[in-house]
Amino acid sequence: MSAITVHRLHKTFGTRKALTDASLEIGGGEMVALIGASGSGKSTLLRHLSGLTLGDKGWVDMDGCVVQRNGRLTRRVRDVRSKTGFVFQQFNLVARLPLITNVMTGLLHRVPLWRSLPGRFTREELHRGMAALDRVGMLEYAWQRASTLSGGQQQRGAIARTLVQGARTILADEPIASLDPESSRRVMEILAAINREDRCTVVVSLHQVEFARQFCPRTIALRDGRVVYDGVSALLTNRKLEEIYGAQAGELFAPDQAPMGPVPYPPRVVVPFRTEEHVAA
């Protein structure tokens, strides 16, 4: 079953073509990397998936619901967004609020307005938030202001917010772009664990190819708004990247990374996301 389908999506900003005839299909439970040099269309494509940006033509389907068609959102977009967690590069946490309060905003789509405005959450809801923080290794910082946390810690808090939300699909827009190597590795390990344990779909845009090779079995590469590679990450060698991007290929390698060919990745069976209703059936 496809979790995400993009069909002939076009997007233009002024005279610049950001996406050109972009089409792809991602199965439920996959972990997929989007890579590309600056301006390739990675972030633009991700924002189209949840309807944060509207295309000029083409359509996007998430979990069997059409999100947008030919530049117009559909009535199902609210349902789609409630099941889609978005992790931004800049974390999007409220700096002056405790981390747990930021994490609990993942429940706002299902909590009545009279409780969400003053932040009145039930004991069960707070327990859910604490459990999410525990999964990402941030439980001890639950009542610490977000502004006092490091970038990697804030990003883990943002991921915990998607867990509280109960997202079936996680879209991560360059979540490690501003992090140090150790924090980057930790964030990617957490996303991979969520994909493996919760069987949710994870699509993450990355600027450095070694993380795609290590953590994502499949990679989709963009150049000038077009899909130029869609396949096994381990087969996307440095030589292949140089053929695709030319001089821009250097942007996709770590500063100290010498050409090293493919990195082996153990095969993994993709299991479609299962809800409680499916289990009961």
PAZAPA-4460 file (N, C-alpha, C; in steps of 0.05 Angstrom, whole numbers, plus 32768, in hexadecimal, padded with zeros to 4 digits):
% residues 281
    n_x    n_y    n_z   ca_x   ca_y   ca_z    c_x    c_y    c_z   seq   type   mol
   8011   7FE8   8000   8000   8000   8000   8012   8019   8000     1      M     A
   800C   802C   7FEF   801B   8044   7FED   8013   8058   8003     2      S     A
   8027   8063   8011   8022   8077   8025   8022   8093   8018     3      A     A
   8033   8096   8003   8036   80B0   7FF6   8037   80AB   7FD8     4      I     A
   8027   80BA   7FC9   8029   80BA   7FAC   8029   80D7   7FA2     5      T     A
   803D   80DD   7F92   803F   80F7   7F85   803E   80F3   7F67     6      V     A
   802C   8101   7F59   8029   80FC   7F3C   802C   8116   7F2D     7      H     A
   8041   8117   7F1D   8047   812D   7F0A   8043   8149   7F17     8      R     A
   8051   814C   7F2E   804E   8165   7F3D   8061   817B   7F32     9      L     A
   8056   8192   7F2D   8065   81A9   7F23   8062   81C0   7F37    10      H     A
   8078   81CF   7F3B   8077   81E7   7F4C   808B   81FB   7F41    11      K     A
   8081   8214   7F3D   8092   822A   7F34   8091   8241   7F47    12      T     A
   80A7   824C   7F4F   80A9   8265   7F5F   80B2   827B   7F4C    13      F     A
   80A0   828C   7F43   80A7   82A0   7F2F   80AF   8293   7F15    14      G     A
   80C7   8297   7F0D   80D1   828A   7EF4   80E2   8271   7EF9    15      T     A
   80E6   826B   7F13   80F6   8254   7F1A   80E5   823B   7F1E    16      R     A
   80ED   8225   7F11   80DE   820C   7F13   80EA   81FD   7F2B    17      K     A
   80D9   81F9   7F40   80E2   81EB   7F58   80DD   81CD   7F56    18      A     A
   80C7   81C5   7F4A   80C1   81A9   7F45   80B7   81A6   7F28    19      L     A
   80C1   8192   7F1A   80B9   818E   7EFE   80B1   8171   7EFB    20      T     A
   8098   816C   7EF7   808E   8151   7EF1   8098   813C   7F05    21      D     A
   8097   8144   7F1F   80A1   8132   7F34   808C   811D   7F3A    22      A     A
   8094   8104   7F38   8082   80ED   7F3E   8092   80D9   7F4F    23      S     A
   8084   80CE   7F63   8091   80B9   7F74   807B   80AB   7F84    24      L     A
   8082   8094   7F8E   8070   8084   7F9F   8080   8078   7FB5    25      E     A
   8076   807B   7FCE   8083   8071   7FE6   8070   805F   7FF5    26      I     A
   8079   8046   7FFA   8068   8033   8007   8066   8038   8025    27      G     A
   8051   802E   8031   804D   8030   804E   8064   8022   805D    28      G     A
   806F   802F   8071   8085   8023   8081   80A1   8026   8076    29      G     A
   80A4   8034   805F   80BE   8039   8054   80CC   8050   8063    30      E     A
   80E7   804F   8062   80F7   8066   806B   8107   806F   8053    31      M     A
   8101   8087   8049   810C   8090   802F   811B   80AB   8033    32      V     A
   8132   80AD   8027   8141   80C6   8027   813C   80D6   800E    33      A     A
   8139   80F0   8011   8138   8102   7FFA   8153   8111   7FFB    34      L     A
   8162   8110   7FE5   817C   811E   7FE5   817D   8130   7FCC    35      I     A
   8190   8142   7FCD   8194   8154   7FB6   81A4   816C   7FBF    36      G     A
   81B1   8178   7FAB   81C0   8190   7FB1   81AD   81A7   7FB7    37      A     A
   81B8   81BE   7FC0   81A8   81D5   7FC6   8196   81DD   7FAE    38      S     A
   817D   81E2   7FB4   816B   81EA   7F9F   8160   81D4   7F8E    39      G     A
   8164   81BB   7F97   815B   81A4   7F87   813D   819F   7F89    40      S     A
   8130   81A9   7F9F   8113   81A6   7FA2   810B   8194   7FB9    41      G     A
   811E   818B   7FCA   8118   8179   7FE0   8103   8184   7FF3    42      K     A
   8109   819C   7FFE   80F6   81A8   8011   80DC   81AF   8004    43      S     A
   80DD   81B8   7FEC   80C4   81BF   7FDE   80B2   81A6   7FDB    44      T     A
   80BE   8190   7FD3   80AF   8177   7FD0   80A2   816F   7FEA    45      L     A
   80B2   816F   8000   80A7   8167   801A   8090   8178   8022    46      L     A
   8092   8192   801E   807C   81A4   8027   8063   81A0   8016    47      R     A
   8066   8196   7FFD   804E   8190   7FED   8040   8177   7FF8    48      H     A
   804E   8165   8004   8042   814C   800D   802C   8150   8022    49      L     A
   8030   8163   8034   801C   8169   8048   800B   8182   8042    50      S     A
   800F   818C   802A   7FFF   81A3   8022   8008   81BE   802D    51      G     A
   8020   81BF   8037   802B   81D9   8041   8031   81EB   8029    52      L     A
   8036   81DF   8012   803B   81EE   7FF9   802A   81E2   7FE3    53      T     A
   801E   81F3   7FD3   800D   81EA   7FBD   801C   81E9   7FA3    54      L     A
   8018   81D4   7F94   8025   81D2   7F7A   8015   81E0   7F64    55      G     A
   8020   81E3   7F4D   8013   81F0   7F37   8000   81DC   7F29    56      D     A
   8009   81C3   7F27   7FF9   81AE   7F1C   8004   8193   7F26    57      K     A
   7FF5   817D   7F22   7FFC   8164   7F2D   7FED   815F   7F47    58      G     A
   7FF1   8147   7F53   7FE3   8142   7F6B   7FF4   8131   7F7F    59      W     A
   7FEC   8133   7F98   7FF9   8125   7FAE   7FE5   8115   7FBE    60      V     A
   7FEB   80FC   7FC3   7FD9   80EA   7FD3   7FE9   80E0   7FEB    61      D     A
   7FDD   80E1   8003   7FE9   80D7   801B   7FD5   80C3   8028    62      M     A
   7FDE   80AA   802B   7FCD   8095   8038   7FB2   8093   802B    63      D     A
   7FB0   8095   8011   7F97   8092   8003   7F86   80AB   8003    64      G     A
   7F90   80C2   800D   7F81   80DB   800C   7F90   80EF   7FFB    65      C     A
   7F82   80FA   7FE8   7F8E   810F   7FD7   7F92   8128   7FE7    66      V     A
   7FAB   8132   7FE9   7FB1   814A   7FF9   7FAC   8163   7FE8    67      V     A
   7FB6   8163   7FD0   7FB2   817A   7FBE   7FB2   8170   7FA1    68      Q     A
   7FA4   817F   7F90   7FA1   8178   7F74   7FA1   8192   7F64    69      R     A
   7FB4   8195   7F52   7FB6   81AC   7F40   7FB4   81C6   7F4F    70      N     A
   7FC3   81C8   7F65   7FC6   81E1   7F73   7FB0   81E7   7F87    71      G     A
   7F9F   81D4   7F8E   7F8A   81D8   7FA1   7F8A   81C2   7FB6    72      R     A
   7F88   81CA   7FD0   7F86   81B7   7FE5   7F6A   81A9   7FE4    73      L     A
   7F69   8190   7FED   7F50   8182   7FEE   7F45   8184   800B    74      T     A
   7F2C   817B   800E   7F1F   817C   8029   7F2C   8168   803C    75      R     A
   7F3B   8155   8032   7F47   8141   8044   7F62   8149   804F    76      R     A
   7F6B   8162   8049   7F86   816A   8052   7F89   816A   8070    77      V     A
   7F74   8171   807F   7F76   8172   809C   7F7A   8156   80A7    78      R     A
   7F6C   8142   809C   7F70   8127   80A5   7F8C   811D   809F    79      D     A
   7F97   8124   8088   7FB2   811D   8081   7FC6   8129   8094    80      V     A
   7FC3   8143   8099   7FD6   8151   80AB   7FD6   8146   80C7    81      R     A
   7FBF   813D   80D0   7FBD   8132   80EC   7FCD   8118   80EE    82      S     A
   7FD2   810B   80D8   7FE0   80F1   80D8   7FFD   80F4   80CE    83      K     A
   8005   810D   80C8   801F   8112   80BD   802F   8124   80CF    84      T     A
   8046   811A   80D9   8058   812A   80E9   806D   8137   80D8    85      G     A
   8072   8151   80DD   8085   8160   80CD   809C   8169   80E0    86      F     A
   80B4   8161   80DA   80CC   8169   80EA   80DB   817D   80D9    87      V     A
   80DE   8195   80E3   80EA   81AB   80D4   8108   81AD   80DC    88      F     A
   8117   81BA   80CA   8134   81BE   80CF   8138   81CF   80E8    89      Q     A
   8127   81E3   80EC   812A   81F6   8103   811A   81EF   811B    90      Q     A
   8111   81D6   811D   8104   81CA   8135   80E8   81D4   813A    91      F     A
   80E2   81EF   8137   80C8   81FA   813B   80BD   81F5   8157    92      N     A
   80CE   81F8   816B   80C5   81F7   8187   80C2   8213   8192    93      L     A
   80AF   8217   81A5   80AC   8231   81B2   80C2   8233   81C8    94      V     A
   80D4   8245   81C4   80ED   8246   81D4   80E7   8249   81F2    95      A     A
   80D3   8259   81FA   80CF   825F   8216   80BF   824A   8225    96      R     A
   80B4   8236   8216   80A3   8222   8222   80B3   8209   8229    97      L     A
   80AB   81FA   823E   80B9   81E1   8244   80B7   81CD   822C    98      P     A
   80CA   81BB   822B   80CB   81A8   8215   80B1   8197   8214    99      L     A
   80A7   818E   822B   808F   817E   822B   8077   818D   8220   100      I     A
   8075   81A7   8225   805F   81B7   821A   8061   81B8   81FC   101      T     A
   8079   81BB   81F2   807D   81BA   81D5   8075   819F   81C9   102      N     A
   807C   818A   81D6   8076   816F   81CD   8058   816A   81CC   103      V     A
   804A   8175   81E0   802D   8170   81E3   801D   817E   81CD   104      M     A
   802A   8191   81BF   801B   819D   81A9   8015   8189   8192   105      T     A
   8022   8172   8193   801B   815E   8180   7FFF   8153   8183   106      G     A
   7FF2   8159   819A   7FD7   8150   819F   7FC2   8164   8199   107      L     A
   7FC9   817C   8190   7FB6   8192   818C   7FA0   818B   8178   108      L     A
   7FA5   8179   8165   7F91   8173   8151   7F7B   8161   815D   109      H     A
   7F7F   8156   8175   7F6B   8144   8180   7F61   814D   819C   110      R     A
   7F6C   8163   81A6   7F64   816D   81C0   7F51   8185   81BD   111      V     A
   7F3B   8186   81CC   7F29   819D   81C9   7F36   81B8   81CE   112      P     A
   7F2D   81CC   81C0   7F39   81E7   81C2   7F3A   81F1   81DE   113      L     A
   7F25   81EC   81EE   7F24   81F7   8209   7F39   81EB   821B   114      W     A
   7F44   81D3   8213   7F5A   81C8   8223   7F75   81CE   8217   115      R     A
   7F76   81D0   81FC   7F90   81D5   81EF   7F9B   81F1   81F4   116      S     A
   7F89   8205   81F4   7F93   8220   81F8   7FA2   8224   8213   117      L     A
   7F96   821B   8229   7FA5   821F   8243   7FB9   8208   8248   118      P     A
   7FBB   81F5   8236   7FCD   81DF   8239   7FC5   81CB   824E   119      G     A
   7FAB   81C6   8250   7FA0   81B2   8263   7F9F   8197   8257   120      R     A
   7FB2   8186   825D   7FB4   816C   8253   7FAE   8157   8269   121      F     A
   7FA2   8141   8262   7F9C   812D   8276   7FB6   811E   827E   122      T     A
   7FB4   810F   8294   7FCB   8100   829D   7FD4   80EC   8288   123      R     A
   7FC0   80DF   827A   7FC7   80CC   8265   7FD5   80DA   824E   124      E     A
   7FCD   80F2   8247   7FD9   8101   8231   7FF6   8109   8238   125      E     A
   7FFA   8112   8251   8015   8119   825A   8027   8101   825B   126      L     A
   801C   80EA   8263   802B   80D1   8264   8034   80CA   8247   127      H     A
   8023   80CF   8234   802A   80CA   8218   8041   80DC   820F   128      R     A
   8040   80F5   8217   8056   8108   8211   8070   8100   821E   129      G     A
   806F   80F7   8237   8087   80EF   8245   8093   80D6   8238   130      M     A
   8081   80C3   8230   808B   80AB   8223   8098   80B1   8208   131      A     A
   808E   80C5   81FA   809A   80CD   81E1   80B6   80D9   81E6   132      A     A
   80B8   80EA   81FA   80D3   80F5   8201   80E6   80DF   8209   133      L     A
   80DC   80CB   8217   80ED   80B5   8220   80F8   80A6   8207   134      D     A
   80E8   80A3   81F3   80F0   8094   81DB   8107   80A2   81CD   135      R     A
   8107   80BD   81CE   811C   80CC   81BF   8133   80D4   81D2   136      V     A
   8133   80C9   81EB   8148   80CF   81FD   8148   80EA   8209   137      G     A
   8130   80F6   820C   812E   8112   8216   811C   8115   822F   138      M     A
   8116   80FE   823D   8104   80FF   8253   810E   8111   826A   139      L     A
   8127   8111   826F   8132   8121   8285   8131   813F   8280   140      E     A
   812C   8147   8267   812A   8163   8260   810D   816D   825C   141      Y     A
   80FA   815D   8265   80DE   8162   8260   80D5   817E   8268   142      A     A
   80DE   8187   8280   80D4   81A1   828A   80E8   81B7   8286   143      W     A
   80FC   81B2   8275   8110   81C7   826F   8106   81D8   8258   144      Q     A
   810C   81F2   8259   8103   8203   8243   8112   81FB   8229   145      R     A
   8103   81FC   8213   810E   81F4   81FA   8127   8204   81F2   146      A     A
   8127   821D   81F9   813D   822F   81F2   8158   8227   81FF   147      S     A
   8157   8217   8214   816F   8210   8222   817B   81F6   8217   148      T     A
   816E   81E9   8204   8177   81D0   81F9   8188   81D4   81E0   149      L     A
   8199   81C1   81DB   81AA   81C2   81C3   8199   81BC   81AA   150      S     A
   81A4   81C1   8193   8195   81BC   817A   818D   819F   8177   151      G     A
   819F   818D   817D   8198   8171   817B   8182   8169   818F   152      G     A
   8183   8174   81A7   816E   816E   81BB   8153   8179   81B2   153      Q     A
   8153   8191   81A7   813A   819D   819E   812E   818C   8187   154      Q     A
   8140   8182   8175   8136   8173   815F   812A   8158   8169   155      Q     A
   8135   814D   817D   812A   8134   8188   810F   813A   8195   156      R     A
   810C   8152   81A1   80F3   815A   81AC   80DE   815D   8196   157      G     A
   80E6   8168   817F   80D4   816B   8168   80CB   8150   815E   158      A     A
   80DC   813C   815E   80D5   8121   8156   80C1   8115   816A   159      I     A
   80C6   811A   8184   80B3   8110   8199   8097   811C   8194   160      A     A
   8096   8134   818A   807C   8140   8185   806D   8130   8170   161      R     A
   807A   8126   815C   806D   8115   8147   8064   80FB   8153   162      T     A
   8072   80F0   8167   806A   80D8   8175   8050   80DC   8184   163      L     A
   804E   80F3   8192   8036   80F9   81A1   801F   80FD   818E   164      V     A
   8024   8108   8177   8010   810C   8163   8005   80F2   8158   165      Q     A
   8015   80DC   815A   800D   80C3   814F   800F   80C2   8131   166      G     A
   8023   80D0   8126   8026   80D2   8109   802B   80B7   80FC   167      A     A
   801D   80B3   80E6   8021   809B   80D6   8037   809F   80C1   168      R     A
   803C   80B9   80BB   8051   80C0   80A8   8061   80D7   80B4   169      T     A
   807B   80D6   80B4   808D   80EB   80BE   809C   80F7   80A6   170      I     A
   8099   8111   80A2   80A8   811F   808D   80BD   8130   809C   171      L     A
   80D6   812C   8097   80EC   813A   80A4   80FC   814A   8090   172      A     A
   80FB   8164   8092   8107   8176   807F   8123   817F   8089   173      D     A
   8138   8171   807F   8153   8175   8087   8156   8178   80A5   174      E     A
   814E   8164   80B4   814D   8166   80D2   8169   8167   80DE   175      P     A
   817E   8160   80CF   8199   815F   80DB   81AB   8174   80CE   176      I     A
   81A0   8186   80BE   81B1   8199   80AF   81C1   81AB   80C1   177      A     A
   81B6   81B2   80D8   81C4   81C5   80E9   81D0   81B8   8102   178      S     A
   81D3   819D   8102   81DC   818F   8119   81F9   8184   8115   179      L     A
   8207   817F   812B   8221   8174   812A   821F   8156   8123   180      D     A
   8235   8149   811B   8233   812D   8111   8227   811A   8126   181      P     A
   822E   811C   813F   8223   810A   8153   8205   810E   8157   182      E     A
   81FC   8127   8158   81E0   812D   815B   81D1   8123   8142   183      S     A
   81DD   8127   812A   81D1   811E   8111   81CD   8100   8112   184      S     A
   81E1   80F2   811A   81DF   80D4   811B   81C8   80CC   812E   185      R     A
   81C7   80D9   8145   81B2   80D2   8159   8196   80D7   814E   186      R     A
   8192   80EE   8141   8178   80F4   8136   8170   80DF   8121   187      V     A
   8183   80D8   810F   817D   80C4   80FB   8177   80A9   8106   188      M     A
   8185   80A2   811B   8180   8088   8129   8164   8088   8134   189      E     A
   815B   809E   8140   8140   809F   814B   812B   809D   8135   190      I     A
   812F   80AB   811F   811C   80A9   8109   811B   808C   80FE   191      L     A
   8132   807F   80FC   8133   8064   80F2   8125   8051   8105   192      A     A
   8128   8056   8120   811B   8045   8134   80FD   8048   8133   193      A     A
   80F4   8060   812F   80D7   8065   812E   80CB   8057   8115   194      I     A
   80D9   8059   80FF   80D1   804C   80E6   80CF   802D   80EA   195      N     A
   80E3   8022   80F8   80E5   8006   80FC   80D0   7FFC   8110   196      R     A
   80CE   800A   8127   80BD   8000   813D   80A0   8007   8139   197      E     A
   809A   801F   812E   807E   8027   812B   8073   8021   810F   198      D     A
   8085   8019   80FD   807D   8012   80E1   8070   802A   80D3   199      R     A
   8078   8042   80DA   806E   805A   80CD   8081   8061   80B6   200      C     A
   8077   8071   80A3   8086   8079   808C   8097   8092   8094   201      T     A
   80B0   8091   808D   80C2   80A8   8092   80CF   80B1   8078   202      V     A
   80CC   80CB   8072   80D9   80D7   805B   80EA   80EE   8066   203      V     A
   8104   80EC   8061   8116   8100   806D   8128   810C   8057   204      V     A
   8128   8126   8055   813A   8133   8041   8155   8137   804F   205      S     A
   816A   8131   8040   8185   8132   804B   8198   8140   8037   206      L     A
   81AC   814C   8043   81BF   815B   8032   81D9   814A   802E   207      H     A
   81DE   8137   803F   81F6   8127   803D   81EF   810A   8038   208      Q     A
   81F9   80FE   8023   81F1   80E4   801A   81F8   80CD   802D   209      V     A
   820D   80D1   803D   8214   80BA   804E   81FE   80B2   8062   210      E     A
   81EF   80C6   806B   81D9   80C0   807D   81C2   80B1   806F   211      F     A
   81BE   80B8   8056   81AA   80A9   8046   81B2   808C   8042   212      A     A
   81CC   8088   803C   81D6   806D   8038   81D4   805C   8052   213      R     A
   81D9   8069   8068   81DB   805A   8081   81BF   8054   808D   214      Q     A
   81AC   8067   808A   8193   8064   8099   817B   805F   8087   215      F     A
   817C   8065   806E   8164   8063   805D   8169   804E   8047   216      C     A
   815A   8039   8046   815D   8025   8031   8159   802F   8015   217      P     A
   8149   8044   8012   8142   804F   7FF8   8148   806D   7FF7   218      R     A
   8152   8076   7FE1   8158   8092   7FDD   814B   809D   7FC3   219      T     A
   813F   80B4   7FC5   8135   80C2   7FAE   8145   80DC   7FAB   220      I     A
   8152   80DE   7F94   8164   80F6   7F8F   8156   8109   7F7C   221      A     A
   8157   8123   7F83   814C   8138   7F72   8161   814A   7F67   222      L     A
   815D   8153   7F4F   816E   8167   7F43   815C   817A   7F33   223      R     A
   815E   8194   7F39   814E   81A8   7F2A   8130   81A1   7F2A   224      D     A
   8127   8196   7F40   810B   8190   7F43   8101   8177   7F36   225      G     A
   8114   8167   7F2C   810D   814E   7F1F   8118   8136   7F2F   226      R     A
   810A   8120   7F2F   8114   8107   7F3B   8128   80FB   7F27   227      V     A
   8141   80F9   7F30   8156   80EE   7F1E   8161   80D3   7F28   228      V     A
   8159   80CB   7F40   8161   80B1   7F4A   814C   80A8   7F5E   229      Y     A
   8144   808F   7F5D   8131   8083   7F70   8138   8066   7F72   230      D     A
   8145   805F   7F88   814E   8043   7F8B   815C   803E   7FA5   231      G     A
   816B   8028   7FA6   8179   801F   7FBD   818F   8033   7FC5   232      V     A
   818F   803B   7FDE   81A3   804F   7FE7   81BF   8046   7FE3   233      S     A
   81C4   802C   7FE9   81DF   8022   7FE8   81EB   8022   7FCC   234      A     A
   81DA   8024   7FB8   81E3   8024   7F9C   81E9   8041   7F92   235      L     A
   81E2   8054   7FA2   81E7   8070   7F9B   8204   8078   7FA2   236      L     A
   8216   806F   7F92   8233   8074   7F97   823B   8091   7F93   237      T     A
   8252   8097   7F9C   825D   80B2   7F97   8260   80B8   7F79   238      N     A
   8268   80A3   7F6B   826B   80A7   7F4D   8250   80AC   7F41   239      R     A
   823B   809E   7F4A   8221   80A3   7F3F   8217   80BF   7F45   240      K     A
   821D   80C8   7F5E   8215   80E3   7F65   8223   80F8   7F54   241      L     A
   823D   80F3   7F4E   824C   8106   7F3D   8240   8106   7F21   242      E     A
   8237   80EF   7F17   822A   80EE   7EFD   8210   80FE   7EFC   243      E     A
   8201   80FD   7F13   81E7   810B   7F14   81EA   8129   7F18   244      I     A
   81FC   8131   7F2B   81FD   814D   7F34   8216   815C   7F2A   245      Y     A
   8229   814E   7F1E   8241   815C   7F15   824F   816A   7F2C   246      G     A
   8256   8183   7F28   8265   8192   7F3D   8255   8195   7F56   247      A     A
   823B   8195   7F55   822A   8197   7F6D   822B   817F   7F7F   248      Q     A
   8236   8169   7F76   8237   8150   7F86   8246   8154   7FA0   249      A     A
   825A   8166   7FA0   8269   816B   7FB8   8259   8174   7FD0   250      G     A
   8242   8180   7FCB   8230   8189   7FE0   8225   8171   7FF0   251      E     A
   8224   815A   7FE4   8217   8143   7FF0   822A   8132   8000   252      L     A
   8244   8139   8000   8258   812A   8010   8260   8139   8028   253      F     A
   8266   812B   803E   8270   8137   8056   828C   8143   804F   254      A     A
   8294   8159   805D   82AD   8166   8056   82C5   8154   8056   255      P     A
   82C5   8140   8068   82DC   812E   806A   82D7   8113   805C   256      D     A
   82C2   8111   804C   82BB   80F8   8040   82C9   80F4   8025   257      Q     A
   82D9   80E0   8023   82E5   80D9   8009   82D2   80C6   7FFA   258      A     A
   82D3   80C5   7FDF   82C2   80B2   7FD1   82C6   8096   7FDC   259      P     A
   82AF   8089   7FE3   82B1   806F   7FF1   829E   805B   7FE5   260      M     A
   828F   8062   7FD1   827C   804E   7FC5   8265   8049   7FD7   261      G     A
   8255   8035   7FD1   823D   8030   7FE0   8243   8026   7FFC   262      P     A
   8231   802C   800F   8233   8022   802A   821E   800C   802D   263      V     A
   8227   7FF3   8035   8213   7FDD   8037   81FD   7FE4   804B   264      P     A
   81E5   7FDD   8044   81CF   7FE1   8056   81BF   7FC6   8057   265      Y     A
   81BA   7FBC   806F   81AD   7FA2   8071   8191   7FA4   8065   266      P     A
   8188   7F90   8056   816D   7F90   804B   8158   7F90   8061   267      P     A
   8142   7F9E   805C   812C   7F9F   8070   8112   7F9C   8062   268      R     A
   8101   7F8B   806D   80E7   7F87   8062   80D5   7F9E   806B   269      V     A
   80C9   7FAB   8058   80B7   7FC2   805E   809B   7FB6   8065   270      V     A
   8092   7FBC   807D   8078   7FB2   8086   8065   7FCA   8087   271      V     A
   804E   7FC8   8079   803B   7FDE   8079   8032   7FE6   8095   272      P     A
   802D   7FFF   8099   8023   8009   80B3   800A   7FFB   80BB   273      F     A
   8008   7FF3   80D4   7FF1   7FE5   80DD   7FE4   7FF4   80F4   274      R     A
   7FCA   7FF9   80F2   7FBC   8007   8108   7FAF   7FF1   8119   275      T     A
   7FA4   7FFA   8130   7F96   7FE8   8142   7F7E   7FDB   8134   276      E     A
   7F72   7FEB   8121   7F5A   7FE1   8113   7F63   7FCA   8101   277      E     A
   7F7A   7FCD   80F4   7F84   7FB8   80E3   7F89   7F9E   80F3   278      H     A
   7F95   7FA1   810B   7F9B   7F8A   811B   7F82   7F7C   8123   279      V     A
   7F6D   7F8C   812B   7F54   7F81   8133   7F46   7F72   811D   280      A     A
   7F49   7F7C   8104   7F3D   7F70   80ED   7F4A   7F55   80E7   281      A     A
***
